[in-house]
C-alpha cells in the first residue's frame, strides 16, 4: 500500500493524543475528589486544553509550510512526552492545568500537520473523505482505550488516592513509540514548501483571506457547534454516570467508553458509506436521530434508583442507551472537514487545518464550561437536555453550508498574495 508507513504513523499520533486530550472527562471527575475542586472550577480544564490549541494553531497554521509537517509533529511529541513525565512528580490542580495546556499546544501542531498531510497522501476527494473518517474513527479508538487505561489506575476503595497519576508514565512511553515511528516514516513535502525569502506576514494574510470566504465562515460555525456538542457530552459523561446514575468512579469512567466506541463505529461506517452516498443526507438523518435519542434515553435515568451498582452487569439501562448518541453524531465532523479541505489547493490545507483546529477548540471549551455550569446549577440530566439546542442549530448550518459550497462548485480559488 502506497504511503503505508506515514499513514500508520498518523494513526498512532492521533491515537496517543486521543488518550491525552479526552482524559479531561476522567480528570474532571478525579480532581473533584482528590483536590476538592468544584464542578465549575473543574470545567476550566477544558479551557486550558482548548484555548492553548486555538492560540498555538493560529500561529502554527500561518507558517506550518515553512516548518514542515513531519518536523512539527516530532516537536509536539517530544514536548508532551516530557510534560507527561512531570505530572506524577508534581501532583496538584496547577500541574493538571499545565498538563492540559501542554497537551493542547502539542495537539495543535499534530492536528494541523495531520490534516494537511492527508492532502499529500490521498489521490482524490473520495479517498480524502474516506481516510479522514478512518483516522477520526481511530481517534475514537484511542479515547475508548484511554478510559480503560485510566480506570485501571483508579482506586475505588480510596477516593483520595493519587495512584491514577502513574498512568502518565505509561502514556509517556506510548508517546516515545509514536515519536520513533514518525521519525522513521518518509514524507514527501515538496508540493507544499514555501520560499524562505517571503515575509511571514504573507502567511497570515493567506489564512485571513480564507476566513473571509462565505463558505469558510459557514463551515467554521458548523465545526464550532459540532465540537461544542461532542465535547460537552464527552467531558461530562463520567460525572453524569457518577452523580445521576450512581456508578462507582471506576465504572463511571469505564462506561463512558461506550460513547467513544459508538463514535468510532459511526466514523468507520461513514468512511465506507460516504464513498457512495451524498454527505448532507447522511449527516442530517444522523442528527435528527440523535435528537430523538436524547428524548428517549434521558428519561430512563429517572428509573435508575439508588441501588448499589457493582459492575456492567447490573448497571442501569440508561448507562448503555444515551452514549449511543456518539454513533449518530460521529460522521459530522470528519465529513465537513473533508468537504472544505478537498475544495482547496494542497498548499492551502495547512492554513485551513489551522482554522479547523482553532474553531474546534473554541467550541470544545465553550461546550464544556456551559455544561459544567448547568451541571452545577441544575443537575446532570438537565445539562444533557441542553444538547438539543446546538443539534438543531447544527442542522440549519449544514443546510446553509451545502448551499454555499455548491455555489463555488466545490472549488475555492488559489489565494496567493
C-alpha positions in Angstrom: 0.0 0.0 0.0 1.4 3.4 -1.0 2.5 5.7 1.8 1.6 2.9 4.3 4.3 3.9 6.9 3.4 7.5 7.1 -0.3 6.6 7.3 0.4 4.2 10.2 2.4 7.0 11.9 -0.6 9.4 11.5 -2.9 6.8 13.1 -0.6 6.3 16.1 -0.1 10.1 16.6 -3.8 10.6 16.6 -4.3 7.5 18.9 -1.9 8.8 21.7 -3.3 12.3 21.6 -6.9 10.9 21.7 -6.0 9.4 25.1 -4.3 12.5 26.4 -6.9 15.0 25.2 -10.0 13.2 26.1 -8.8 12.1 29.5 -10.2 15.5 30.6 -13.6 14.0 31.5 -11.9 11.4 33.7 -9.6 14.0 35.2 -12.5 16.4 35.9 -14.0 13.5 38.0 -10.8 12.7 39.8 -9.7 16.3 40.7 -13.1 16.8 42.4 -12.3 14.1 44.9 -8.5 14.4 45.0 -8.2 18.2 45.3 -11.6 19.3 46.5 -12.3 21.2 43.3 -15.9 22.3 42.4 -17.6 21.3 39.2 -17.4 24.9 37.8 -13.7 25.1 38.6 -13.0 21.6 37.2 -14.7 22.6 33.9 -11.9 25.1 33.3 -9.5 22.3 32.5 -11.2 22.1 29.1 -10.3 25.8 28.6 -6.6 25.2 29.4 -6.6 22.5 26.8 -8.7 24.1 24.1 -7.5 27.7 24.4 -3.9 26.5 24.1 -5.0 24.6 21.0 -6.6 27.7 19.5 -3.7 30.1 20.3 -1.0 27.7 19.1 -3.0 26.8 16.0 -3.3 30.4 15.0 0.4 30.8 14.8 1.5 27.4 13.7 -1.0 27.3 10.8 0.4 30.5 9.4 3.8 29.1 8.8 3.4 25.3 9.0 4.6 25.0 5.4 7.9 26.6 6.4 8.5 24.3 9.4 7.3 21.1 7.7 4.5 18.8 8.8 6.8 16.0 9.9 9.1 18.2 11.9 6.1 19.9 13.6 4.7 16.5 14.7 8.1 15.4 16.1 8.4 18.6 18.1 4.9 18.1 19.6 5.5 14.5 20.6 8.8 15.3 22.3 7.3 18.2 24.2 4.2 16.4 25.6 6.3 13.3 26.4 8.4 15.4 28.8 5.5 17.1 30.4 3.6 13.8 31.0 6.6 12.6 33.0 6.3 15.6 35.3 2.6 15.0 36.1 3.0 12.3 38.8 6.1 14.0 40.2 4.3 17.3 41.0 0.7 16.4 41.7 -1.8 19.2 42.1 -4.5 21.1 40.3 -2.0 23.7 38.9 0.1 20.9 37.4 -3.0 19.4 35.9 -3.8 22.7 34.3 -0.3 22.9 32.9 -0.5 19.4 31.5 -3.7 20.2 29.6 -2.2 23.4 28.3 0.8 21.5 27.1 -1.4 18.8 25.6 -3.4 21.4 23.7 -0.4 23.2 22.4 1.2 19.9 21.2 -2.1 18.7 19.7 -2.4 21.9 17.7 0.8 21.1 15.9 -0.2 17.5 15.5 -3.7 18.1 14.1 -2.8 20.9 11.7 0.0 18.7 10.4 -2.1 15.5 10.2 -5.0 17.2 8.4 -2.6 18.9 5.9 -0.6 15.7 5.4 -3.8 13.8 4.3 -4.0 16.1 1.3 -0.5 14.9 0.3 -1.0 11.2 0.7 -4.5 10.8 -0.8 -5.3 10.8 -4.5 -8.8 12.3 -4.8 -11.8 13.7 -2.9 -13.4 10.3 -2.2 -10.1 8.9 -0.8 -9.7 12.0 1.2 -13.2 11.8 2.8 -12.7 8.1 3.4 -9.3 8.4 5.1 -10.5 11.4 7.1 -13.3 9.3 8.6 -11.0 6.3 9.2 -8.4 8.4 11.1 -11.1 10.1 13.1 -12.6 6.7 14.0 -9.1 5.6 15.1 -9.0 8.8 17.3 -12.2 7.5 19.0 -10.5 4.1 19.5 -7.8 6.0 21.3 -10.4 7.6 23.5 -12.0 4.2 24.2 -8.7 2.7 25.1 -7.9 5.7 27.4 -11.0 5.1 29.6 -9.8 1.6 30.4 -6.2 2.6 30.9 -7.1 5.4 33.3 -9.7 3.3 35.2 -7.1 0.6 35.8 -5.1 3.1 37.9 -8.1 4.4 39.9 -8.5 3.1 43.5 -12.3 3.0 44.3 -11.5 1.9 47.9 -9.6 5.2 48.5 -11.2 8.1 46.6 -8.4 10.4 47.8 -5.7 8.3 46.3 -3.5 9.8 43.6 -2.4 6.4 42.2 -4.1 7.3 38.9 -1.3 9.8 38.2 1.0 6.9 37.5 -0.8 6.4 34.2 1.2 9.3 32.8 4.4 7.2 32.9 2.7 4.7 30.6 1.4 7.5 28.3 5.0 8.9 28.1 6.1 5.5 26.9 3.4 5.4 24.2 4.4 8.9 23.1 8.1 7.7 22.7 6.9 4.9 20.4 4.9 7.3 18.3 7.9 9.6 18.1 10.2 6.8 16.9 7.7 5.5 14.3 7.2 9.0 12.8 11.0 9.7 12.8 11.4 6.6 10.6 8.5 7.4 8.2 9.2 9.1 4.9 7.1 12.0 3.8 7.5 14.0 0.6 6.5 17.6 1.4 8.0 19.2 -1.7 4.5 20.2 -3.0 3.8 22.5 -0.1 7.2 24.1 0.6 7.3 27.9 0.7 10.1 30.1 -0.5 12.0 31.1 2.7 12.5 34.7 1.4 8.8 35.5 1.6 7.8 37.5 4.7 5.8 35.8 7.4 3.1 38.4 7.0 2.2 36.8 3.7 1.3 33.6 5.5 -1.0 35.4 7.9 -2.7 37.2 5.0 -3.4 33.9 3.2 -5.0 32.4 6.3 -7.2 35.5 6.9 -8.1 35.6 3.2 -9.5 32.1 3.6 -11.7 33.0 6.6 -13.2 35.9 4.6 -14.8 33.5 2.2 -18.6 32.9 2.9 -18.2 29.1 2.6 -15.4 29.1 5.2 -17.4 31.3 7.6 -20.4 28.9 7.5 -18.0 25.9 7.8 -16.2 27.1 10.9 -19.5 27.9 12.5 -20.6 24.3 11.8 -17.4 22.9 13.2 -17.7 25.1 16.3 -21.2 23.9 17.1 -20.4 20.2 16.4 -17.4 20.2 18.8 -19.5 22.1 21.4 -22.0 19.2 21.3 -19.5 16.4 21.3 -17.1 17.7 23.9 -19.8 18.9 26.3 -21.2 15.3 26.4 -17.8 13.5 26.4 -16.2 15.6 29.1 -19.2 15.3 31.5 -20.3 11.8 30.8 -18.2 10.3 33.6 -19.6 12.8 36.1 -23.1 12.2 34.8 -22.6 8.4 35.4 -21.3 9.1 38.9 -23.8 11.8 40.1 -27.0 10.9 38.3 -26.7 7.1 37.8 -24.8 6.5 41.0 -22.0 4.4 39.5 -18.6 3.9 41.3 -15.8 6.2 39.9 -14.0 3.3 38.1 -17.2 2.1 36.5 -18.3 5.7 35.6 -15.0 6.1 33.7 -15.2 2.7 32.0 -18.8 3.0 30.9 -18.1 6.4 29.4 -16.1 4.4 26.9 -19.4 3.3 25.3 -19.6 6.9 23.8 -16.1 6.6 22.3 -16.8 3.1 21.0 -20.1 4.2 19.4 -18.4 7.2 17.8 -15.6 5.1 16.4 -18.0 2.7 14.8 -20.0 5.6 13.4 -17.0 7.1 11.8 -15.7 3.8 10.5 -19.1 3.1 8.9 -19.2 6.7 7.5 -15.8 6.1 5.9 -17.4 3.4 3.8 -20.8 5.0 3.3 -19.5 8.4 2.2 -17.8 6.8 -0.8 -21.2 6.2 -2.4 -23.8 8.4 -0.6 -24.2 12.2 -0.5 -22.7 13.6 2.7 -25.6 16.1 3.5 -28.3 13.4 3.6 -26.3 11.2 5.9 -25.5 14.0 8.3 -29.0 15.4 8.6 -30.5 12.0 9.1 -27.9 11.2 11.8 -28.6 14.5 13.7 -32.4 14.0 13.6 -32.0 10.5 15.1 -29.5 11.9 17.7 -32.2 14.4 18.9 -34.7 11.6 19.1 -32.2 9.5 21.2 -31.8 12.3 23.7 -35.6 12.5 24.2 -35.8 8.7 24.6 -32.7 8.0 26.7 -32.5 10.7 29.3 -35.9 9.9 30.9 -34.6 6.4 31.6 -32.3 7.9 34.2 -35.3 8.6 36.4 -35.7 4.8 36.7 -32.1 4.2 37.8 -32.9 4.3 41.5 -30.3 4.2 44.3 -29.4 0.5 44.1 -25.7 -0.3 44.5 -24.1 -0.8 41.1 -21.1 -3.2 41.2 -20.4 -3.8 37.5 -21.5 -3.7 33.9 -24.0 -6.5 34.6 -26.3 -4.5 37.0 -25.7 -1.0 35.6 -28.9 0.9 34.7 -30.1 0.6 31.1 -29.7 4.4 30.8 -26.0 4.0 31.1 -25.9 2.0 27.9 -28.5 3.9 25.8 -27.5 7.6 26.0 -23.8 7.1 24.9 -25.1 5.7 21.6 -25.6 9.3 20.5 -21.9 9.0 19.5 -22.9 6.6 16.8 -25.2 9.2 15.3 -23.2 12.4 15.6 -19.9 10.7 14.6 -19.9 11.3 10.8 -20.5 15.0 11.0 -17.0 16.3 11.9 -14.8 14.4 9.5 -17.3 14.7 6.7 -17.5 18.5 6.8 -13.7 18.8 7.3 -13.1 16.7 4.2 -15.6 18.7 2.2 -13.8 22.0 2.9 -10.3 20.7 2.7 -10.8 18.8 -0.6 -12.1 22.0 -2.1 -8.8 23.7 -1.5 -5.4 23.6 -3.3 -3.0 21.4 -1.3 -0.8 24.3 -0.3 -3.8 25.9 1.5 -4.5 22.8 3.6 -2.2 23.9 6.4 -4.0 27.3 6.7 -7.4 25.7 6.6 -6.4 23.0 9.1 -5.4 25.7 11.4 -8.8 27.4 11.2 -10.4 24.0 11.8 -8.4 23.4 14.9 -8.9 26.9 16.3 -12.7 26.9 16.0 -13.0 23.3 17.1 -11.0 24.2 20.2 -13.2 27.2 21.0 -16.3 25.1 20.5 -14.9 22.4 22.9 -14.1 24.7 25.7 -17.4 26.7 25.3 -19.4 23.4 25.4 -17.6 22.1 28.5 -17.8 25.3 30.5 -21.5 25.7 29.7 -22.2 22.1 30.6 -20.2 22.3 33.8 -22.2 25.3 35.0 -25.5 23.7 34.0 -24.5 20.6 35.9 -23.7 22.6 39.0 -26.8 24.8 38.9 -29.5 22.4 37.5 -28.1 18.8 37.6 -26.7 16.5 35.0 -29.9 15.4 33.4 -31.0 19.0 32.6 -27.4 19.5 31.3 -27.7 16.8 28.7 -31.1 18.0 27.5 -29.3 21.2 26.6 -27.6 19.3 23.7 -30.9 19.6 21.7 -30.4 23.3 21.2 -27.0 23.1 19.4 -28.1 19.9 17.5 -31.0 21.9 16.0 -28.7 24.8 15.1 -26.1 22.5 13.5 -28.8 21.0 11.2 -29.6 24.5 9.9 -25.9 25.4 9.5 -25.2 22.2 7.5 -28.0 23.0 5.0 -26.6 26.5 4.6 -23.1 25.1 4.2 -24.1 22.8 1.5 -25.8 25.6 -0.5 -22.9 28.0 -0.2 -20.4 25.2 -1.0 -22.3 24.3 -4.2 -22.2 28.0 -5.4 -18.4 27.8 -5.5 -18.7 24.5 -7.5 -16.6 22.6 -4.9 -13.5 24.7 -5.7 -12.1 27.6 -3.8 -9.7 29.7 -5.9 -6.0 29.9 -5.1 -5.4 32.9 -2.8 -1.7 33.5 -3.2 -1.0 37.1 -2.1 
